[in-house]
């Protein structure tokens, strides 16, 4: 169990549309993208 309690994500549509960003998801997607890019770059070389 995680000790921290995160508030529920809040998504507002309209002029001031705010989408909550989950740092863990961003880091995970960034790592996956880097792995894909490195994979293709090594193939090109």
MOHU-V610581 format. One line per field, one symbol per residue. phi: phi as a letter, one per 40 degrees, with the letter a starting at -180 (. if undefined). A space follows every 50 residues. Layout:
# MOHU-V610581
phi: ???
This chain:
# MOHU-V610581
phi: .cccbccccbbbbicccbbcbcdcccccccccccccccccccccc
